[in-house]
Amino acid sequence: MAQTLSVSPRQPGALPTIKDALEVADDDAVITIAPGTYNETVLLQGRRLSLVAGGEPGSVIITSETPGQATITCRDSQITLQGLTVRAGDAPAVASMRGRLRIRQCEASARFAAAISVSDGAVIEATEVRVTGGQYGILIEDSGGSLDRCEIRDVGEDGLIVRLGADPTIRDTVITGSGYRGVYVYQGARPTLEHCEVAESGDIGIAIAHQSAPTLRSCQIVGAGGVGITVGRGCRGLIEGCTVEKCAAPGIQVDEGAAPQIVEARGGTVGPRSVDAKPDGAGQQDPERVERLLAQLDAMVGLAGVKEEVRALIDEIQVNEWRRDAGLAVGAVSHHLIFTGAPGTGKTTVARIYGELLKALGVLPGGKFKEVARRDLVGQYIGHTAEKTNAVFEEALGGVLFIDEAYTLSRSSGGGADFGREAIDTLVKLMEDHRDAIAVIVAGYTGEMLEFLDANAGLASRFAKTLEFANYSPDELVLIVNRIAHGDDYLLAAGLDDALREWFGQVERDQNFGNAREARRLLESMRKAQSGRLRKLGRVPDRDDLRTLVLDDLLGATR
């Protein structure tokens, strides 16, 4: 008979923590956890046991903020999780490597990682599992198993990721509100999706790439911001009886060199083709998407002041829409903004989110984002500048026109006639004439942007507000390095965070300091240093060697 252990910090005779129970549990033990919140990091190495909620599903919350470490890690184990809510910070809530994970009636979320990560040949059996919020939903790589009646909702980027030859079966699962792709299948993956719904993804509903060959049967893709299904070059697979509604045209996009079999819902087999779909109507509000975009903004590192200002702008727009619907007077509102600050502080990313927010509020119909610089606006002869500026402006109508290093328009090129000021004068008129059809955002260094605004008497009055993007602190830069590394399948060795923090603390942070770009450049240099170190090992490095960056790599990068 299987051993049964009870965990409760209050019940007499029970073990006070999950860790205590694991220390005395035999193989095949069932650990029943009393309702409550447990701040623990659970590591299961070579174990065979069950962790079960002692109350209703969701009554037990296991949470951990240990940097780079999943809340529950299952390695070479046979584990059952039932009725638990698991939360994490910058690592997965649940991670399974090799072995088998049975997870039933659980909830999982991670702020800056996949909520559930399955890798290295593991097998997952997930039933009625719910993933909400965070950066990614479920990641399955080089693994198999099944997801049955699961739900992935409101994640910042991709909802379900299947890669590296993984071949799970996903049935009756709903993936809705993904900030980027609903489902991303790539690197030779071969999943089967049956009777699944992929709804309201920010971009493509289901994206298939890199020699993958999935099977999609009776799936419904609804309301994607981009195309419903894309099949990339070299991909195959079967798309049978699927419907695509309210997505960008074409509903199903098959690239040249792709060869999927596409079967009509009624059973007639046809070749690669496009399925027409209706785009989202302009002027319609989407409150759920507004909240998802604001959550995506909140997930960015730092920028507390910027986030507060953007929320205030969105609140004002929303209230004005309510007043208009109630038949009350609404004053004219400009959506044009000035972003000031050093490079690499997230100005372009925030501008994109702002444009998407205006679209979700029904203010801008297209939500298109067009980024330009001086060369895109300024011509070489009289009349050419106005022509170029008008063309760029018309292309961006219905969305956001983002002008980076806008102050360069107010500076002479030193070559005789300079047409930068002509571009500014043209923009001033266009911004007034089309104030309700576009958001113009100008960006650059703080001091230089004051010079830019003085170039035309009416320019400053066209902008609703100035948002100042401050330099990132050393702690924030370390977090950025960790996020970039994690996204590229790298890990930072113990103690490396402290060394990075010390390095960023001593770097001169003038207006040329690159912030996030500096963090990315440093990480790239560390990768190069790691490559040199691994080449000298005298053996083929294992998976951990390839993924882990150590102090010597930082020293090599900064020497």
N, C-alpha and C positions, 0 to 999 in steps of 0.2 A: 504494500500500500504506500502511495506517495506521501512523503513528508509534507505537512502543512505548517507554515509559520505565519504569525500575525505581526504586523507592524503598526504601532500606534504610540505616539509620545505620551498619551494620557491613560491608556488602558493597562491596568495591573497585569503583569505576567507577559505582556507583549514586548517585542523588541522596539526600541525607540526610533530607530532609523532604518532605512532600506539597506544601507551599508552594513549595519550590524547583522541584519538577516542574511545577507549574502555571505558573510564570514562563516556562518554555521550551517548554511543550507547544503543539503545533499543533492546529488543529481536527481532530476525529475521532481524536485520540490515545488510546491505551490506557495508563493509568498502573497498573502492577502494584506492589502494596505488600507488602513482606515481612512475615511474621508479627511481631507485637509491639504495643506500645501507643504511640500517637502523641497527644501533648497539643497539638492544633492546632485552630484555628478556620478552617474552609475556606469561602471565599466564591467562588462561581462566578457571574459576571455576564456574560451574553451568550456563554457557552461551549458547546462541543459536544465532549464527551469522556466517557471511562469511567474509573471508579476501581474496581479489581478486587483482591480479596485474593489474595496470591500463594500462600497455603496453603489449608487446609480452611476452609469457611465458619465464621466466628467467630474465626479466628486473628488477625485484624487488628482492633484496638480503637482507635477514634478518639474522643477525649473532650475536652470543653472546659467550663470554668466561667466563661467570659466573660459578665458580667451582661447579660441581655436580648438575647443574640445566639445564634442557633442554632449548633450544632456544624458542620453542613453547610448552607449556604444556596445554593439554586439559583434565580437570578432571570433570566428571559428566556433560559433555557438548555435544551439537550438533553443530559441527563445520565443515565448508567447507573451504578448502584452495585451491586456484586455481592460477596457473601460477607463483608460488613463488619459489625462490631458498633459502633454509634454511641451515645454517651452524652452527656447534657447535664444542666445544673442547672435554672435558672429559665426556660429557653427551650427550644424544640423541639430534638430531636436532629437531625432533618432537616426543612427547610422549603423548599417549592417554590412560587414565585410566577411565574405566566405561564411558558409553555414546557412541556416534557415531562420527567417523571422516571420512569425505569425502575429499579426496585429489586428485586433478586432475592436470595433466600437470605440476607437481612440480619437483624440484630437491632437494635432501637432502644429506648431508654428515656430519659425526662426526669423529674426529680424533681418539678418544679412547673409543668409545661406538657404539651401534647400531645407524645407521642414523635415523631409525624410530622404535619406540618401542610402542607396543600395548599390554595392560595388564588389568587384573582385570575385565574381562567380557566385555571389550569394543568391538565395531564393527568397522571395517575399510572397506571403499570402496575406493580403490586406482585404478586410471585409468591413464595410460601413465605417471607413476611416475618413475623417474630415480635416482638411488642411485649410487654414485661414490666415490671410495677411502674410507679411514677410517679403523676402526677395524672390524666392523660387518656391514652387510647390513640392513635387516629388521628382527626384533624380534617380534613374535606373541606368547603370552603366556596366557592361560586361556581365550581365546578370539576367535572371528570368523570374518566373513566378506569375502572380496574378493580382489584379486589383478588381474587386467586385463591389458594386454599389458604393463607390467612394465619391467624395466631393472635394474639389480644389477650388477655392474661392478667394478673389481679391488679392492675389499676389502681385508684387511690383513688376516682375519681369515675366519669365516663362512659367506657365502653369505646370506642365508635365514635360520632362526632358528624358528622352530615351536615346542612348548612344553606345558606341563601342561594341557593336554586335549584339546588344541586348535584345531579348525576344520575349518579353512578358505578354500576357493576355489581359486586356483591360475591358471589363464589361460593365454596362449600365452605370457608367461614371459620368459625373457632370463637372466640367471645368469652365468656370465663368469668371469674368472680370480680371483676366490676366493683363498686366500693363503692357506686355509686348506680345509674344506668341502664346496661343493657347496650348499647343502641343508642338514640340520641336524634336524631330526624329532625324538623327544624323550619324555619321561615322559607321555605316554598314549595319545599322540597327534593323531589326525585323519584328517589331511588335504587331500584335493583333488588337484592334479596337472594334468592339461590337456594341451597338446600341448605346453609343456615348453621345453626349451633347457638349459642344464647345461653343460658348456664347460670350459675346461682348469682349473679345480680346482687343487690345490696343492696336495690334497690327495684324499679322496673318493668323488665321484660325489654326490650321495644321500645316507646318512647314516640314518638307521632306528633302533631305540633302545628303551629299557625300556617300553615294553608292548604297543608299538604304532601300529596303524593299518591304514596307509595311503592308498589312491587310486592314482595310477600313470597310466595315460592313454595317449598313443601316445606321450610320452616324449622322448627326445633324449639326451643321455649323451655321450659327446665327449671329448677325450683327458684328462681324469682325471689322476693325478699322481698316484693314487691308483686304487682300484676296482671301477667299475662304480656304482653299487648299492650294499649295504650290508643290510641284514635283520637280526637283532640280536635275540637272544634267547627270546622266549615269545611273539614275534611280529607276527602280521597277516597282513591283507590288501590284496590289489589287484594290480598286475603289469600287465597291459594289453597293448599290441601293442607298447612296448617301445623298443628302439634300443640303443645298447651300442657299441661305436666305439673308437678304439685307447686308451683303458684303460688297466690297469693291469689285468692279468688273476687271477681268473675267472672274466668275465665281471659282472656277478651277483653272489654274495656270500650269501648263505642262511645258517645261523648257525644252529647247532643242537638245536632242541626245538623251532625253528621258523616254522610257517605254513602259509606263504603267498600263495595266488592263483596267479599263473603265467600263463598268456594267451599269446600265440604266436600272432604276428602281423596279421597273417591270420585268427585268430579266434580259433585255436586249443588249448584246455586247457591241460596243462601238470602239473606235480608236480614240487616241488623245483628242480632247476637245475642250472648249470653254463652256461653262454654264453661266448664263447671264444672271445678274443679281441687281437688286435695287440699292443704290447708295443711301446712307442715312440722310434724312431730310434736314435742311438747314433750319435754324430757328427753334429746334426742339431742345428742351433742357434734359439733361441726364444727371440727376442728383447723385446717383450711385457712382458714376464715373468721376464726378467732381470730388467726392470723398476719397476715391482711390488715388486720384492725382495729387490731392493734398497729402495723403499718406506717403506717396512716392517722394514728394518734396520734403516731408518731415524726415524721411529715411536718409537724406543726404547728410554728409558729415558737416558739423558746424553750421554757420550761416544763420544763427538764431534771429538776428535783426532782419535779415532778408526774408526769412520765412514768415515772420510777424507782419511785415509790410505786404507781402503777397496775399496773405490771408485777409488783411484789412481791405485790400482792393477787391478781392473776390466777394467778401461780405457786402461791400457797397454795391457791387454789380448785382448780386442776388436780390438785395433789398429793393433796388431800383426796378428789377424785373417784376417783383411782387407788387410794387406800387403801380406799375404800368398795367398789370393784370387787374388791379382793383380800380382802375380808372382815375388814379391820382396823377398829379403833375410830376414829371421827372426832368431834371435839368440835364443839359448836355454834359457828357462825360467823355474825357479823352482816355484812350487806352495806351497812349504812347508813353514810354518809360526811358529813363537814363540809368544805366548800370555803370558804376565806377568801381575801380579797384585794380589790384595787380593781376597778372595772368594766372590761369590755373585755379581760380577760386569758384568755378562753377557757373559763370555768367551765361554761357551758351546753354548749359543744361537747364538752368532755371528759365531761360527765355523759351525753350521748347515746351516745358511744362506749363508755363503761363499761356502760351498759344493754345495748348490742348484744353486748358481750363476754360478759356474764352469760347472755344468750340462747344465744350460740354455744357456751358451755360446758355448756349444758343445765341451768343453775341457775334461770333465769327462763324460763317458757314463752312469754311474749308478746313481751318486748322493747319494749313500748310505752313512750313517753316523754311524761309529762304535766307541764307547767310551770305552777305556780300562784304566787300572791302572797297577801298578807294578805286582800285583798278576797274571794278565792275560798274562804276558810276561816272567816272571822269573820262572824257574823250580827248582827242588830239587837235581838234580844230573847232572853230566857232560853230555852235549849233549841235555839235556831236554829243556834248555832255548832256544837254537837255533830252536828246533823243535816247541816250543810254539809260539815263535815270528814269525817264518815263516808262521804258520797256521793262526795267527791273521792277519798278513799282507796280505796274499792271500785272506782272507775273505773280507778285506776292499778294494781290488783293484777295481778301477772304481769309487771310492768315497773318503770319508774323514776318516782317522784314527786319532782320537783325544786321546792323551795320557795325562791324567790329573795327576797333581803332578809328572811330569816327572823327577824332580830332585831326587826323591826317588830311581831311577835306579842307580844313581852315589854314593849312600851311602851304606856302609856296613851294613848288617843286624846284625852283631855282633855274628854270630853263626858259625864261621869257614869260609869255602868256601862261597863266595858270587858271584852270577851269574848275578847281575844287569848290570855290565859292559859288560858282554857277550851279553846281550840283546841290549845294545847301539851299540856295534860293528856290530851285525847282522843288526840292523836297518839302520846304515850308508850305508852298502853295498846294501841293498834292496832299499833304497831311491834313490840311484844313478842308479841302474839297471832299476827301474820302475818310473823314474821321471815324465813321461808323463801320467802315468796311475793312479796316486794317489796323494792326498794332505795329508801330515802328519803335524798335528798341535800339538805342545807340549805346555803345560800350567803349570804355577805354580807361586809361589812368586818370586818377581823380583830378590832379592839377591841370592836365592837358584838356580835359573835358570842359573846364571853365573857359578856356581859350576858344574852344569850339562853339560854345553857346553864345559868345560875344560876336561871332562872325555875322550874325543876322539879328536885327532888332526883334523880330517876331519868333525866333527859334525857341527860346526858353519857355515861352508861354504855350507852346504846342505840347509840352510834356506834362503828364499828370504828377509825376513824382520821380525822385532820384533815389536809387537803392545802392547803398555802399556795401561792397563785398570785401570784408576784412581778410587779412592773411590768416591762414590756418595756424593754430598753435602746434607745438611739437607733438602733443598727445593726439591731436586730430590727424596730423600727418602720419603718425604710426598706424592709426586705424585705417587710413587710406591705403598704406602699403599692405596691410593685412588683407584688406578686401580685394585689392588687385591680385595679390599672390594667390588667395583662395580661389578666385575666379579662373586662374590659369593653372590650377592643380599643383600649387606649391604650398609648403608649410614653413613656418618660421620656427627654428629650434628654440628651446627654452633659454631665456635670457636675452634673446636677440631684440625683443621689444625695448628693453631698457637701453641697449646700445644704440638703437635707432633714435630713441627719444633724446639721448645725449648728443647724438650727431646733429639732429635737426635743431637742438637748442643752441648750438654754437655757430650755425651757418648764418652768414649775413643776410638779413631779410629786407633788402631795399626794394624799390619798385620793380626791379628786374627779376626778383625772386619768383620762381615758377610755381610755387605751391604744389598742387596736385601733379603738375607736369614734372616738377622736381622729384616728387615721390616716385613717379613712374620711371623716370630716368635712372634714379638710384637703384630701383628694383631690377631694371634691365642690366645695369652694370654688375649687380650681385649675381644675376644668372650667368653672365659671362665668366665671372670669377669662379662660380660653382663648376662651370664646364671645364675650366682649366684644372681645378682641384680633382674632379672626378676622373679626368684623363690620366692623372698621375697615381691613381689608386693601385694599379697593377692587377686589377680584376674588373670584371664586368659589374657595374654598380647595380644594386637591387632596387626595387620600387621605392623604398624609403629613402635611399640615397638620392635617387633622382628627384624626389619631391621636396626634400628638406634643404633649406638654406640655413647656414650656420654663421657664427661670428666671423670666421675667417673669410667668408664671402663678402661680408660688409667691409672688413678691413681691406680686402683686395680691391673693392669698388671705390673706396675713399682714399686709398693710399696716394 
